[in-house]
Amino acid sequence: MVKKAQVKRRPWVKNLYSNREYPDNYTDPSFLKDLRTNLHVRIYTYREAAAGITVLNNQISCITGFLILYQLLLSDSVAPTTILVPSCGVTGLGYLFYRGRSLSWALLGEDSKTLVTVVLFGYLFSPMLHTLTQAISTDTIYTMTFFVLLANLMFSHYGLDVAMVSKAISLNAAIFGAICLASRLPTSYHAFVLLVEAAVFFVLYPIITEAKWNAQCMVPIFSICCLALYWISHPVLYLYAITTIFINFVCPLIFVWQQKYKFNIHGPWDEAIVEENTDENIDANL
């Protein structure tokens, strides 16, 4: 019997047109030799996760505090001036804390011009803004306010540079919500105070927290909101407290527990990343 001569196949290579001797579904053992799993994966501790998520709770408390002031103005429990004067004082202290040693007379003058311009135009246009959405029903106003404040919460910056973050959308949504709520207040002066508080809560306060935030600041913020809600509405207090505790303690626990299921694969099939040459890495790239 004449044995058929066995044709020796060429070694398999990572080239589609050079592997004609192999079937289409053939996988060579050398294909996965460069497989790497979980490269550059950072494992977070529970303490780090709990501290990191306080920025989300801070934004929730910021919205809650603004709505508390709106309720006080709506019910006329507190005079508008009683809210405006302490808020201006706290804002001034926050400005000094934010500027720190970089504060100068020239910088103070420029910031003062901006402040006077914004407050003056806000006061002049407050009668118009007070009646802007007055013809819309209260239920519709509250529904729109809920969704725009939810948009503010979703698009706020929490320290991660992702595509979903948009400071413009977040700020505009909050200001639009404040204008909607201003039409429910008794007078245009009430509306002016509410718009000033909206600027403090959604424009100035995020700037300070983004630069100087500390996780321990969440304790007094949470306590103040709970104390205020205790005198306004017990159901809202329970909802706020349960939501904050769940986000700040249960969610980090779930996150840390789920980290063991991370499985990222890396290999030659990954998309090439072109690094920009800088002064730090130009010698290494040459």
N, C-alpha and C positions, 0 to 999 in steps of 0.2 A: 504494500500500500504506500502510495506516495503521499507523504505529508505535505500539506499546504504550507508554504512558507509564510511565517507570521511577519506581518509588516509592523515594524516598531513605530509607534506613534511619537510624534514630536512632543516635547514637554508642553504642558498647558501654560499659556501666558495670558496676562490681562489685556488681551487685544481681541476684539470680536472677530476680525477677519483672519486671524492666524490660527484659529481652533476649528478648522473644518473637519478634522477627524473625530471631534467630540460631539455628542448630542447637544441639543440646545439647552436642555435642563441639567447639564453636567455642572457639578460644583467641585472644584478641586480643593483638596485639604489645605493648600497654601493660600486659598482665598481669604481665610479668616485669621491668618497668622498675625496680621496687624490690627486685629480687633482689640479695642480698649473700652473698658466700661467705667462709667462714673468719673470721668476726668474733670478736674476743677470743681468738684461738688463739695460744697461746704455744709457741714452738719451743724445745725444750730442747737443750742441748749434751750431748755425751757425758759430760763431767765432772759436770754437774748430775745426769744420770740415774744415773751410777754412785754418786754420793754419796747420792742419794735412796734407792736400793735397799738401802743398807746397813742400814736399819732392819728390813727383812725378814730379812736374813742375821743380824742381831743376835738376832732372836727365835728363829731356827733354832739359833744357837749357845747361847742360853739354855736351850732344851730339851735340847740335846746335853750341856751342862754338868750339868744336873740328872740326866740318865740316867747320866753318868759317875760322879757321886757315888753313885747307887743301885747301880751295879755294884761300886764299892769297898766299900760296906756289905754287899752280898750275899755277896761273896767273902771278906769279913772281912780284906781286905788292909790296911785302915786302921781303927784304932779309932774308934768314933763320936765320942768326945771330941776326937780329933785333927782331925776335920772340923768339929765344932760350935764350938770355941773360935776358930779363925781366921776362921770365917764370921761370928761375932758381932763380932769386931774390925773386919773389913772393912765390915760393916753399920753399925757405929758411925761409922766414917770417912765412909761414904757419907751418913749422916744429917747429919753436920756440914757436908759439902759441899753437900748439898741445901738445908738451912736457911740457911746463910751468915750474913749480917748480920741477918737477921730472927729469929735464935734468941734467945730470952729464957728466964729461969728459969721463968716461968709456962708458956710453951709447952713447955719441956723437961719440966716436971712432968706436964702433961697427956699428952704422948706417952709418958712413962715409965709412967704408969698403964695406958694402953692396951697397952703392950708386956708389962707384968707380967701383966695379965689374960689376954691371948692365950696367953702361954707357960705360965702356970699351968694354964689349962683344957686346953691341948694336952697337957701332961704328965699330967694326971689322966685324960684320955680316951684316951691312947695305947694302954693295954692293950686297951681295947674296939675301937679302930680297927685294932689289930694282928690281931685275930681276926675282924673284921667280914666279910671276904671270903675267909677261910681255907678254907672248904669248896669254893670254886670252883677248878676246875683251873687250873694255871699257864698252859696255852696260851690258855685263855679270858681270863685276867687280862691277858696280854700283848697279846692282840688288842684287848680293850677299851681298854687303855692307849694303843695305837697310834692308835685312832680318836679318843679324847678329846684327845690331844695334837695330833692333826691339826686338830681343831675349835678348839683353842686357837690354833693357827697361823693358821687361816682368819679367825677373828673378832677377832683382836687389832687394836688401834688403831695404824695406821702413819702417822698425820698427816693422813688424809683423812676428812672427815665424810660417810660414805656409809651407806646403810641396812644394809649387811651388818655393819658394825662393832658389836660388842656386848661391852663389857668384862665384863659379868656372865657371859655365856656362856663367854667365854674363860677367866675366872678359875675359874669353877665346874668347867669341863672339866679344867683343870690340877690342881685340888685333888682332884677325883675320881680322876684318874689316879694321883696320889700315894698316896691311900688304898688303891687297888687294889694298887700295888706294895709298900706297907708290909706287907701280909699275907705276902709272900714272905721277909721278913727274919727273922733268927734270934730276936731278942728285942724286947720292947716299947720298950726304950730305943733300939734301932736305928730302930724305926718313928717314935719321937718326933723323933729327929734328922732323919729324912727329911722329916717334915712341917714341921719348922722350915726346912729347906732349900727346901721347896716354897714356903713363905711368902716367903722371901728372893728366890727366883728369879722367882716369878710375881706377887707382890704389891708388894714394895718396889722391886725392880730396875726394873720397867717405869715406876714413878713417877719415878725418877731419870733414866732414859734419855729419857723423854718431855719432860722439862724441860731437860736438859743434854746431849743427845746430840750427838756430833760424829762425822763419818764416819771420822776417823782412829782412833777408839777400836776400830774393827773389826780393826785389825792385831794388837794384843796379845790380843784375845779369840780370834781365829782361831788364833793361835800357841799359846795355852794349851790350847785344845781339841785341836789336832793333837798336841801333846806328850803329853797325857793319853791320847788314843786310840792313840798309838804303842805304849804299854805294855799296852794292853787288847786291842785287836783291829786288825790291819792292814787287813782288808777294810772294816771300818766307817770306819777312817781314810781310805781311798781314796774311799769313798762320800761322806763328809762334805766332803773337800777338793774333789772334782770338782763336787759340787753347789754348794758355796759359790762356787767360781771361775766356774762357768757362770752362776749367778745374778748375780754381781757384775760380770762383765766381758762375757759374751756377750749376756745379755738386754738391758742398756742399749744395746749396739751395734745389736741388732735393732730396739729401740724408736726410736732416733735415725734409723735408715735408713727405717723405716716412716712417719715423720712427713710425708714428702713426699706421701703418699697421703691425707692428711687432706682432706676435702671436706665441709664443713658449710654448708648453705644456710639463709639467713634471709630472711624477707619478711613481707608483710602477713598471711600465713596463720599465723604463729607465735602461740602461745598468749599471751594478755595476762598480764603479770606486774605484780601490784599491789605497789608499794613502800611500806614502812611509813615514815611521817614521823618523822624524828628531828631532833635539834637541828642536825645537819650539813646535811641536805638539805631541810629544810622551806621555806627561802626559795626554793630552785630549783624546788620543786614547786608553789608558789603562782603 
